[in-house]
Amino acid sequence: MLKSRGLQEERTKQVIEEIKKLESELESKTKQRATPFEKIDEQDVASIYKELSAPTPVKPKISADYLAKLRIKFLDTRHLEEQHSAVAQLPSSDAATEKSSDSLIADTTTTAATDASSNGFNLSVQDFEQLIYANALAKRPLEAEKAFDLMATYNIVPSLKAVNHLMDAYANTNNVEQTIATFKRLDDLNLKPDVFTYGALVKAFVIHKRLDDAFVVFEKMKNSSIIPSQPIFSSLISGCLKANKVEKAWELFDSMRLSYHQPDEVSYTLMLHACAKKGEVERALNLFEDMAGYQLHPTDVTFNVLINACAKRPDYYNEAFSLLEQMQTSYGFQPDKITYNTLLTACSRKKDLKQARHILQTMWQDVEINGSNSLLKPDSTTYTNLFWCYASYHITASGNQQRRQSDLEPTTTMALSTERHLLPANVPNKRSSVVQEAEWLFKLMDKDVKVTSALLTSFLTVHISQKPTTRCVDIYTNLFDQYGVEKDAFTFKHMLQYCYNTKNKALAWKVWEDYQDFLESRNKRFETSTSSEIEKKTIEAEKNALAIKEGWRDFQQQNLAVLMANTLARSNDTKNALGVLTSEIRRSSVLAPHLREMMPVYNKCIQLEDEQTKKELVRICIKDQKRTGNSKYKRVNRTDD
């Protein structure tokens, strides 16, 4: 009965649709009969076709020399009269004359005032606002300040917009002190700050890594019944992400979305960054769908960030390459160097060396085709991520089978090759071959590739993870000094792992001492005798940012201490292992390590019958909670009467 009713309803819908279609066709034919069309000859048809088929010229929104023209237009405010034409002409803003142009700006502005007043040329407050704004865009706060002071010459009272532009000029150059000083001028000028004033102040604090002060300004603005603009939210969210305060960023994003503004492409892209930091790929893909739902078009940056989120998770490896294809075919964006560098990160996590080699080949081919204009020329990040691919690659059973087959086949084919670069067609099938190919790539790097601590650390890790030990000590001891590169905490971590694997106690102590010297130098760098709370906050923010970049936050320092203690225990030195651990616990502000992390020390104490060290280790470590079994199957001891 229900089935027949459903079929009847479906048939009714089809009939209604057919009726609507017939009515539409009838109406269209009626209009055609009623409308008198003039007859068009073949020449008119050809003309119309030519006009429709002609390619539409693409006009750039902003020309390449926009800023230079803007600077000349606003800096030289005089009338271009014949007697002043030689003085009024500024040099061009190319690299050869930029210095002379800079030196003439102050004289030009002063002369402009004199000439304008003598010629009866009256400048308005809008002219000075544009002049200050142009210098703010060009990041020239001193010239903007001169223009602001010049307003007094014309008896012009500075407007709020002029003050805002001047604040923006200082904020753009990370001069937070002068931004604050300019903000304080508002009282002297009897002006009240608006949303743009607070926006410049928030931006200055965020750029200067003073996030707490930025939020103080944010709250003050809301208390003044001023609705924060979308750029202010974006600036604060960006500051939170750089300070690794991801939850605070989400709180701001939700507040903006629910109470103030519909997020734009910039806001969504920033939150995709937040998802990438936490590896929350599902959340990132949901955000991407929300963008499409609100008719927001993703940019190439959006795709790069989304690919980066997928790259953090091996289970979304295929999704990362699917987004690459969607980026090209559906939206017309060409992948850039950042895109391919991110995909190399995905390859390292997936241990897919074959795909990583194809990505490198694509970048090489683009360089050979486009030369110096190539946007895909491998850089330091490219080779760093590539070496991580070599470090993470494992020779599997299928790899051994491939090796046996390749031994029987001729090796004349060079599938991954260009005129300058040759890579064997097959992926290395022995650990020694993996290291050998990485060594060859390291020597092949262009001279303009900057050798960084991250690059050398990844190259060192290739040798550590692929087991050959002959080069590890040489790279650690000599290669960093050869390139004048300072080791960071990640370098010490991987070298200590090498010492743990090889039970090399003597080298472990050397690495540990180098690590302590590194920490001491970092602490000295941020020592200060200032009593200013503002300066202390700034220094603390810079220290935290550097610790995140170089890997020496408190919990990371404790992890290295645990690794060092376990390394010493493997060499039967349980006393010193306990000493390293207790020293770190006294220093660190984080909780003591769990006992399960110290099992090499614990087991060695049992093996050596070192009861005292074992008891002390158990005392200072956090005990793992016992798992409670299912009470349904709990064993009960009972005695029968």
C-alpha positions as CSV (number, residue, x, y, z in Angstrom):
1,M,0.0,0.0,0.0
2,L,2.8,2.4,1.0
3,K,4.8,1.5,-2.1
4,S,1.9,2.2,-4.4
5,R,1.3,5.6,-2.7
6,G,4.9,6.5,-3.1
7,L,4.8,5.7,-6.9
8,Q,1.6,7.8,-7.2
9,E,3.3,10.8,-5.6
10,E,6.3,10.4,-7.8
11,R,4.2,10.3,-10.9
12,T,2.3,13.4,-9.7
13,K,5.5,15.3,-9.4
14,Q,6.6,14.3,-12.9
15,V,3.3,15.5,-14.4
16,I,3.6,18.9,-12.6
17,E,7.2,19.3,-13.9
18,E,6.0,18.5,-17.5
19,I,3.2,21.0,-17.2
20,K,5.6,23.7,-16.0
21,K,7.9,23.0,-18.9
22,L,5.1,23.2,-21.5
23,E,3.9,26.5,-20.0
24,S,7.5,27.9,-20.2
25,E,7.9,26.9,-23.9
26,L,4.5,28.3,-24.7
27,E,5.3,31.7,-23.1
28,S,8.6,31.8,-24.9
29,K,7.0,31.2,-28.3
30,T,4.4,33.9,-27.6
31,K,7.0,36.5,-26.8
32,Q,9.0,35.6,-29.9
33,R,5.9,36.2,-32.1
34,A,5.1,39.5,-30.4
35,T,8.6,40.9,-30.7
36,P,9.5,42.5,-34.0
37,F,13.1,41.6,-34.8
38,E,15.0,43.5,-37.5
39,K,16.8,41.5,-40.1
40,I,20.6,41.2,-39.5
41,D,22.8,40.9,-42.6
42,E,25.9,38.6,-42.7
43,Q,28.3,41.5,-42.2
44,D,26.7,42.4,-38.8
45,V,26.8,38.8,-37.8
46,A,30.5,38.6,-38.5
47,S,31.1,41.8,-36.6
48,I,29.2,40.5,-33.6
49,Y,31.0,37.2,-33.7
50,K,34.4,38.9,-33.9
51,E,33.6,41.1,-30.9
52,L,32.4,38.1,-28.8
53,S,35.3,35.8,-29.7
54,A,38.0,38.5,-29.1
55,P,40.1,37.8,-25.9
56,T,39.4,40.2,-23.2
57,P,42.5,42.1,-22.2
58,V,43.5,41.5,-18.6
59,K,44.2,44.7,-16.8
60,P,46.1,44.4,-13.5
61,K,44.4,46.1,-10.5
62,I,47.7,47.6,-9.4
63,S,50.7,48.2,-11.7
64,A,54.2,47.1,-10.8
65,D,55.4,50.7,-10.3
66,Y,52.2,51.7,-8.3
67,L,54.1,52.4,-5.1
68,A,56.8,54.4,-6.8
69,K,54.2,56.6,-8.6
70,L,52.2,57.0,-5.4
71,R,55.4,58.1,-3.5
72,I,56.3,60.7,-6.2
73,K,52.7,62.0,-6.4
74,F,52.3,62.5,-2.7
75,L,55.8,63.6,-1.7
76,D,56.0,66.3,-4.3
77,T,53.0,68.4,-3.5
78,R,54.0,71.5,-5.4
79,H,52.5,72.9,-8.6
80,L,54.6,71.8,-11.6
81,E,55.3,75.3,-12.7
82,E,58.1,75.9,-15.2
83,Q,60.3,77.9,-12.8
84,H,60.1,74.9,-10.3
85,S,60.1,72.0,-12.7
86,A,63.7,71.2,-12.2
87,V,63.3,71.2,-8.4
88,A,60.0,69.3,-8.4
89,Q,61.2,66.3,-10.4
90,L,62.2,63.4,-8.1
91,P,64.6,60.6,-9.2
92,S,63.1,57.3,-10.2
93,S,62.7,54.7,-7.4
94,D,64.7,51.9,-9.0
95,A,67.6,50.3,-7.1
96,A,70.2,52.7,-8.6
97,T,68.6,55.9,-7.5
98,E,66.6,54.8,-4.4
99,K,69.3,56.2,-2.0
100,S,69.3,59.6,-3.6
101,S,65.5,59.7,-3.6
102,D,65.4,58.9,0.1
103,S,67.8,61.7,0.9
104,L,65.8,64.3,-1.0
105,I,62.4,63.5,0.6
106,A,62.7,65.8,3.6
107,D,64.0,68.7,1.5
108,T,61.3,68.1,-1.1
109,T,58.6,68.2,1.6
110,T,59.9,71.4,3.2
111,T,60.4,73.1,-0.2
112,A,56.9,72.1,-1.1
113,A,55.5,73.9,1.8
114,T,57.5,77.1,1.0
115,D,56.6,77.0,-2.7
116,A,53.0,76.2,-2.1
117,S,52.6,79.1,0.4
118,S,54.3,81.6,-1.9
119,N,52.3,80.5,-4.9
120,G,49.0,80.6,-3.1
121,F,48.6,76.8,-3.3
122,N,46.5,75.7,-0.4
123,L,46.9,72.2,0.9
124,S,44.0,70.5,2.7
125,V,44.1,68.1,5.6
126,Q,43.2,65.4,3.0
127,D,46.4,66.1,1.2
128,F,48.5,65.4,4.3
129,E,46.4,62.3,5.1
130,Q,47.3,60.9,1.7
131,L,51.0,61.9,2.2
132,I,51.2,60.2,5.6
133,Y,49.3,57.2,4.3
134,A,51.7,56.8,1.3
135,N,54.7,56.8,3.6
136,A,53.0,54.3,5.9
137,L,52.5,51.9,3.0
138,A,56.2,52.4,2.1
139,K,57.2,51.7,5.7
140,R,58.8,55.2,6.0
141,P,57.7,56.4,9.5
142,L,60.3,59.3,9.7
143,E,58.9,60.8,6.5
144,A,55.4,60.3,7.7
145,E,56.3,62.1,11.0
146,K,57.8,65.0,9.0
147,A,54.6,65.3,7.0
148,F,52.5,65.2,10.2
149,D,54.6,68.0,11.8
150,L,54.4,70.0,8.6
151,M,50.6,70.4,9.1
152,A,51.3,73.1,11.7
153,T,53.0,75.2,8.9
154,Y,49.6,75.5,7.2
155,N,47.7,76.0,10.4
156,I,45.9,72.7,9.8
157,V,44.7,70.8,12.8
158,P,45.6,67.1,12.4
159,S,42.7,64.8,11.9
160,L,42.0,61.5,13.5
161,K,42.7,59.8,10.1
162,A,46.2,61.5,10.0
163,V,47.0,60.2,13.5
164,N,45.8,56.7,12.5
165,H,48.0,56.7,9.4
166,L,51.0,57.8,11.5
167,M,50.4,55.0,14.0
168,D,50.2,52.6,11.2
169,A,53.5,53.8,9.8
170,Y,55.2,53.0,13.1
171,A,53.3,49.7,13.6
172,N,54.4,48.5,10.1
173,T,58.0,48.9,11.1
174,N,57.6,47.2,14.5
175,N,58.2,50.4,16.5
176,V,55.7,49.8,19.3
177,E,57.0,52.6,21.5
178,Q,56.4,55.3,18.9
179,T,53.0,53.8,18.1
180,I,52.0,54.2,21.7
181,A,53.5,57.7,21.8
182,T,51.4,58.7,18.8
183,F,48.3,57.2,20.4
184,K,48.9,59.5,23.4
185,R,48.8,62.6,21.2
186,L,45.0,62.1,20.8
187,D,44.3,63.7,24.1
188,D,46.4,66.8,23.2
189,L,44.5,67.1,19.9
190,N,41.0,66.5,21.6
191,L,40.4,63.5,19.4
192,K,38.7,60.2,20.4
193,P,40.1,56.9,19.1
194,D,38.1,54.9,16.6
195,V,38.3,51.3,15.4
196,F,41.2,52.1,13.1
197,T,43.2,53.7,16.0
198,Y,42.7,50.6,18.1
199,G,43.5,48.4,15.1
200,A,46.9,50.0,14.6
201,L,47.6,49.6,18.3
202,V,46.6,45.9,18.3
203,K,48.7,45.3,15.2
204,A,51.8,46.9,16.8
205,F,51.5,44.8,19.9
206,V,50.9,41.6,17.9
207,I,53.9,42.2,15.7
208,H,56.0,42.9,18.7
209,K,54.8,39.6,20.3
210,R,53.1,41.4,23.2
211,L,49.9,39.5,23.0
212,D,48.7,40.2,26.5
213,D,48.8,44.0,25.8
214,A,47.0,43.5,22.5
215,F,44.2,41.8,24.4
216,V,44.1,44.6,26.9
217,V,43.5,47.1,24.0
218,F,41.0,44.7,22.6
219,E,38.9,44.7,25.8
220,K,39.2,48.4,26.2
221,M,37.9,48.9,22.7
222,K,34.9,46.7,23.4
223,N,34.2,48.5,26.7
224,S,34.2,51.7,24.6
225,S,31.3,50.3,22.6
226,I,33.5,50.1,19.5
227,I,32.8,47.0,17.4
228,P,36.2,45.3,16.6
229,S,36.8,45.0,12.8
230,Q,37.5,41.8,11.0
231,P,41.2,42.7,10.5
232,I,41.6,43.2,14.3
233,F,40.2,39.7,14.9
234,S,42.6,38.3,12.2
235,S,45.6,40.1,13.7
236,L,44.8,38.7,17.2
237,I,44.2,35.2,15.8
238,S,47.5,35.3,14.0
239,G,49.3,36.4,17.2
240,C,47.7,33.6,19.1
241,L,48.9,31.0,16.5
242,K,52.4,32.4,16.5
243,A,52.5,32.2,20.3
244,N,51.1,28.6,20.1
245,K,47.9,29.5,21.9
246,V,45.6,27.6,19.5
247,E,42.7,27.3,21.9
248,K,42.6,31.1,22.4
249,A,42.6,31.5,18.6
250,W,39.6,29.2,18.3
251,E,37.9,31.2,21.1
252,L,38.4,34.4,19.1
253,F,37.2,32.9,15.9
254,D,34.0,31.6,17.4
255,S,33.4,34.9,19.1
256,M,33.8,36.8,15.8
257,R,31.6,34.3,14.0
258,L,28.8,34.3,16.5
259,S,28.7,37.9,17.7
260,Y,30.4,40.2,15.2
261,H,31.4,39.3,11.6
262,Q,31.1,36.5,9.1
263,P,34.6,35.2,8.7
264,D,36.4,36.0,5.4
265,E,39.0,34.1,3.5
266,V,41.8,35.4,5.7
267,S,40.1,34.3,8.9
268,Y,39.4,30.8,7.5
269,T,42.9,30.4,6.3
270,L,44.3,31.3,9.7
271,M,42.0,28.7,11.4
272,L,43.2,26.1,8.9
273,H,46.7,26.9,10.2
274,A,45.4,26.2,13.7
275,C,44.1,22.8,12.5
276,A,47.4,22.1,10.9
277,K,49.2,22.8,14.2
278,K,47.1,20.3,16.0
279,G,46.8,17.7,13.2
280,E,43.0,18.2,13.2
281,V,42.5,17.3,9.5
282,E,38.8,16.5,9.9
283,R,38.2,19.9,11.4
284,A,40.2,21.6,8.6
285,L,38.2,19.9,5.9
286,N,34.9,20.9,7.6
287,L,36.2,24.6,7.6
288,F,37.0,24.2,3.9
289,E,33.4,23.1,3.2
290,D,32.1,26.0,5.3
291,M,34.0,28.4,3.1
292,A,32.3,27.0,0.0
293,G,29.0,27.2,1.8
294,Y,29.4,31.0,2.4
295,Q,30.5,31.5,-1.3
296,L,34.1,32.3,-0.2
297,H,36.7,31.3,-2.8
298,P,39.9,29.7,-1.5
299,T,43.2,31.2,-2.5
300,D,46.5,29.4,-3.2
301,V,47.5,30.1,0.4
302,T,44.3,28.4,1.6
303,F,45.2,25.3,-0.4
304,N,48.8,25.3,0.9
305,V,47.6,25.5,4.4
306,L,45.0,22.7,3.9
307,I,47.6,20.5,2.2
308,N,49.9,21.2,5.2
309,A,47.2,20.0,7.6
310,C,46.8,16.8,5.6
311,A,50.6,16.4,5.5
312,K,50.7,16.1,9.3
313,R,48.7,12.9,9.2
314,P,49.8,9.8,7.3
315,D,46.2,8.6,7.1
316,Y,45.4,11.7,5.0
317,Y,48.3,11.3,2.7
318,N,46.2,10.7,-0.4
319,E,43.9,13.6,0.5
320,A,46.9,16.0,0.3
321,F,47.7,15.0,-3.3
322,S,43.9,15.1,-4.1
323,L,43.9,18.7,-2.9
324,L,46.9,19.4,-5.2
325,E,44.9,18.2,-8.2
326,Q,41.8,20.1,-7.1
327,M,43.9,23.2,-6.7
328,Q,45.1,23.0,-10.3
329,T,42.1,21.7,-12.2
330,S,39.1,23.2,-10.3
331,Y,40.6,26.6,-9.2
332,G,43.4,27.2,-11.7
333,F,46.1,27.7,-9.1
334,Q,49.6,26.6,-9.9
335,P,51.5,24.9,-7.0
336,D,54.4,26.9,-5.8
337,K,57.6,26.0,-3.9
338,I,55.7,26.1,-0.6
339,T,53.2,23.5,-2.0
340,Y,55.9,21.1,-3.0
341,N,57.9,21.6,0.2
342,T,54.7,20.8,2.2
343,L,54.1,17.6,0.1
344,L,57.7,16.5,0.8
345,T,56.8,16.7,4.5
346,A,53.8,14.4,3.8
347,C,56.1,12.0,2.0
348,S,58.5,11.9,5.0
349,R,55.7,11.0,7.4
350,K,54.3,8.4,5.0
351,K,57.9,7.1,4.3
352,D,57.2,7.5,0.6
353,L,60.6,8.2,-0.8
354,K,59.5,7.3,-4.4
355,Q,56.9,10.1,-4.5
356,A,59.4,12.5,-2.8
357,R,61.9,11.9,-5.6
358,H,59.3,12.6,-8.3
359,I,58.5,15.9,-6.6
360,L,62.1,16.8,-6.6
361,Q,62.3,15.9,-10.3
362,T,59.3,18.1,-11.0
363,M,61.0,21.1,-9.4
364,W,64.3,20.4,-11.3
365,Q,62.5,20.3,-14.6
366,D,60.8,23.6,-13.9
367,V,64.1,25.2,-13.2
368,E,65.6,23.9,-16.5
369,I,62.6,25.2,-18.4
370,N,62.2,28.6,-16.8
371,G,65.8,29.3,-15.6
372,S,66.1,32.2,-13.2
373,N,62.3,32.9,-13.5
374,S,61.4,29.5,-12.0
375,L,59.3,29.7,-8.9
376,L,60.1,26.1,-8.0
377,K,63.9,26.2,-7.5
378,P,64.7,23.9,-4.5
379,D,65.7,25.9,-1.5
380,S,66.9,25.1,2.0
381,T,63.4,23.9,3.2
382,T,63.2,21.6,0.1
383,Y,66.4,19.8,0.9
384,T,65.6,19.7,4.6
385,N,62.3,18.0,4.0
386,L,63.8,15.7,1.3
387,F,66.5,14.5,3.7
388,W,63.7,13.7,6.3
389,C,62.2,11.5,3.6
390,Y,65.5,9.6,3.2
391,A,65.8,9.4,7.0
392,S,62.3,8.0,7.5
393,Y,62.5,5.5,4.6
394,H,62.6,1.9,5.6
395,I,63.7,-1.0,3.4
396,T,60.8,-3.5,3.5
397,A,60.3,-7.0,2.3
398,S,58.9,-5.7,-1.0
399,G,62.0,-3.5,-1.3
400,N,64.2,-6.6,-0.9
401,Q,62.2,-8.3,-3.6
402,Q,62.6,-5.3,-5.8
403,R,66.4,-5.5,-5.2
404,R,66.6,-9.1,-6.3
405,Q,64.6,-8.2,-9.5
406,S,66.8,-5.2,-10.2
407,D,69.9,-7.3,-9.9
408,L,68.6,-9.3,-12.9
409,E,67.5,-6.4,-15.0
410,P,69.7,-3.9,-16.8
411,T,70.1,-0.5,-15.1
412,T,70.5,1.7,-18.1
413,T,67.2,3.5,-17.8
414,M,67.3,6.8,-15.9
415,A,63.6,7.6,-15.5
416,L,64.2,10.5,-13.1
417,S,66.6,12.6,-15.1
418,T,67.2,16.1,-16.6
419,E,70.1,17.7,-18.4
420,R,71.8,18.6,-15.1
421,H,70.5,16.0,-12.6
422,L,70.4,12.2,-12.8
423,L,68.5,10.0,-10.3
424,P,68.4,6.2,-10.7
425,A,65.0,5.0,-11.9
426,N,64.5,2.8,-8.8
427,V,64.3,3.8,-5.2
428,P,67.4,2.7,-3.2
429,N,66.9,-0.8,-1.9
430,K,69.7,-0.9,0.6
431,R,70.4,1.3,3.6
432,S,73.9,2.1,2.3
433,S,72.3,3.2,-1.1
434,V,69.9,5.5,0.7
435,V,72.8,7.2,2.5
436,Q,74.8,7.3,-0.7
437,E,72.0,9.0,-2.6
438,A,71.5,11.5,0.2
439,E,75.2,12.3,0.2
440,W,75.1,12.8,-3.6
441,L,72.1,15.2,-3.3
442,F,73.9,17.2,-0.5
443,K,76.9,17.7,-2.8
444,L,74.6,18.6,-5.7
445,M,72.9,21.5,-3.9
446,D,73.4,24.9,-5.5
447,K,75.7,27.3,-3.8
448,D,72.9,29.8,-3.2
449,V,71.0,27.3,-1.1
450,K,71.4,28.5,2.5
451,V,72.8,25.8,4.8
452,T,70.8,26.0,8.0
453,S,70.8,24.1,11.3
454,A,67.6,22.3,10.2
455,L,69.2,21.2,6.9
456,L,72.3,19.8,8.5
457,T,70.3,18.1,11.3
458,S,68.1,16.4,8.8
459,F,71.2,15.3,6.8
460,L,72.7,13.9,10.1
461,T,69.5,12.1,10.8
462,V,69.7,10.2,7.5
463,H,72.9,8.7,8.7
464,I,71.6,7.9,12.2
465,S,68.3,6.3,11.1
466,Q,69.9,4.3,8.2
467,K,72.4,2.8,10.7
468,P,75.8,3.4,9.0
469,T,77.7,5.1,11.8
470,T,81.0,6.1,10.1
471,R,79.8,9.6,9.1
472,C,77.6,10.6,12.1
473,V,80.4,11.8,14.4
474,D,82.1,13.6,11.5
475,I,79.0,15.5,10.5
476,Y,78.3,16.4,14.1
477,T,81.8,17.4,14.9
478,N,83.0,19.0,11.6
479,L,80.2,19.7,9.1
480,F,78.4,22.3,11.3
481,D,81.7,24.2,11.9
482,Q,82.6,23.9,8.2
483,Y,79.4,25.8,7.2
484,G,79.5,28.1,10.2
485,V,76.1,26.8,11.4
486,E,75.1,26.7,15.0
487,K,73.6,23.5,16.3
488,D,70.2,23.7,17.9
489,A,68.3,21.5,20.4
490,F,67.0,19.2,17.7
491,T,70.6,18.4,16.6
492,F,71.5,17.4,20.2
493,K,68.4,15.3,20.5
494,H,69.1,13.2,17.4
495,M,72.8,12.9,18.3
496,L,71.9,11.7,21.8
497,Q,69.6,9.1,20.1
498,Y,72.6,7.9,18.1
499,C,74.5,7.6,21.4
500,Y,71.7,5.6,22.9
501,N,71.6,3.3,19.9
502,T,75.3,2.7,20.0
503,K,75.8,2.8,23.8
504,N,78.5,5.4,23.3
505,K,78.8,6.9,26.8
506,A,81.8,9.1,26.1
507,L,80.2,10.7,23.0
508,A,76.9,11.1,25.0
509,W,78.7,13.2,27.7
510,K,80.3,15.4,25.0
511,V,76.9,16.0,23.3
512,W,75.3,16.7,26.7
513,E,78.0,19.2,27.6
514,D,77.5,20.9,24.2
515,Y,73.8,21.0,24.9
516,Q,74.3,22.6,28.3
517,D,76.5,25.3,26.7
518,F,73.8,25.9,24.1
519,L,71.2,26.4,26.8
520,E,73.5,28.7,28.8
521,S,74.1,30.9,25.8
522,R,70.4,31.1,25.1
523,N,69.7,32.2,28.7
524,K,72.4,34.8,28.6
525,R,71.0,36.2,25.4
526,F,67.8,37.1,27.2
527,E,69.3,38.3,30.5
528,T,68.2,41.8,31.3
529,S,68.6,44.3,34.1
530,T,65.6,46.4,33.1
531,S,62.9,47.1,35.5
532,S,60.3,48.0,32.9
533,E,57.5,45.5,32.8
534,I,56.9,46.3,29.1
535,E,60.5,45.4,28.2
536,K,60.4,42.3,30.3
537,K,57.2,41.1,28.5
538,T,58.8,41.7,25.1
539,I,62.0,39.8,26.1
540,E,59.9,36.9,27.4
541,A,57.9,36.8,24.3
542,E,61.0,36.7,22.1
543,K,62.5,34.0,24.3
544,N,59.4,31.8,24.0
545,A,59.3,32.2,20.2
546,L,63.0,31.2,19.9
547,A,62.5,28.2,22.2
548,I,59.6,27.0,20.0
549,K,61.7,27.4,16.9
550,E,64.9,25.7,18.2
551,G,63.2,23.1,20.4
552,W,64.3,23.9,23.9
553,R,61.0,24.5,25.8
554,D,60.8,23.1,29.3
555,F,59.2,19.8,28.4
556,Q,61.7,19.4,25.5
557,Q,64.6,19.9,27.9
558,Q,63.1,17.3,30.2
559,N,62.8,14.8,27.3
560,L,66.5,15.2,26.5
561,A,67.4,14.7,30.1
562,V,65.3,11.4,30.1
563,L,67.1,10.3,26.9
564,M,70.5,11.1,28.4
565,A,69.7,9.2,31.6
566,N,68.5,6.2,29.6
567,T,71.7,6.4,27.5
568,L,73.9,6.3,30.6
569,A,71.9,3.4,32.0
570,R,72.6,1.3,28.9
571,S,76.3,1.8,29.7
572,N,75.7,0.6,33.3
573,D,76.1,4.1,34.8
574,T,72.9,4.2,36.8
575,K,74.3,6.7,39.4
576,N,75.0,9.4,36.9
577,A,71.7,8.6,35.1
578,L,69.8,9.3,38.3
579,G,71.9,12.5,38.9
580,V,71.0,13.9,35.4
581,L,67.4,13.2,36.0
582,T,67.2,14.7,39.5
583,S,69.0,17.9,38.3
584,E,66.5,18.3,35.5
585,I,63.5,17.8,37.8
586,R,64.8,20.5,40.2
587,R,65.3,22.9,37.3
588,S,62.2,22.2,35.3
589,S,58.8,23.7,35.9
590,V,57.0,20.7,34.3
591,L,56.0,17.5,36.1
592,A,58.5,14.7,36.7
593,P,58.6,12.0,34.0
594,H,56.5,8.9,34.2
595,L,58.2,5.8,35.4
596,R,57.5,4.0,32.1
597,E,59.7,6.6,30.4
598,M,62.6,5.5,32.6
599,M,62.4,1.8,32.1
600,P,65.9,1.4,30.7
601,V,67.2,2.9,34.0
602,Y,64.8,0.9,36.1
603,N,65.6,-2.4,34.4
604,K,69.4,-1.7,34.6
605,C,69.0,-1.1,38.3
606,I,67.4,-4.5,38.7
607,Q,70.1,-6.2,36.5
608,L,72.9,-4.6,38.5
609,E,71.0,-5.1,41.8
610,D,71.3,-1.4,42.6
611,E,68.4,-1.2,45.0
612,Q,69.2,2.3,46.3
613,T,69.1,3.9,42.8
614,K,65.9,2.0,42.0
615,K,64.1,3.2,45.1
616,E,65.1,6.8,44.5
617,L,64.0,6.5,40.8
618,V,60.6,5.1,41.9
619,R,60.3,7.9,44.4
620,I,60.9,10.8,42.1
621,C,58.9,9.5,39.0
622,I,55.2,9.6,38.5
623,K,53.8,6.1,38.9
624,D,51.5,4.8,36.2
625,Q,48.0,4.2,37.4
626,K,47.1,0.5,37.5
627,R,44.4,-0.5,35.1
628,T,41.2,-1.5,36.8
629,G,39.9,-4.8,35.4
630,N,36.3,-5.4,34.5
631,S,34.5,-6.1,37.7
632,K,32.3,-8.6,35.9
633,Y,35.3,-10.9,35.5
634,K,37.1,-10.0,38.8
635,R,38.5,-13.0,40.6
636,V,37.0,-13.6,44.0
637,N,38.7,-15.6,46.7
638,R,36.2,-17.3,48.9
639,T,36.0,-20.1,51.3
640,D,33.2,-22.6,51.3
641,D,31.6,-23.3,54.6
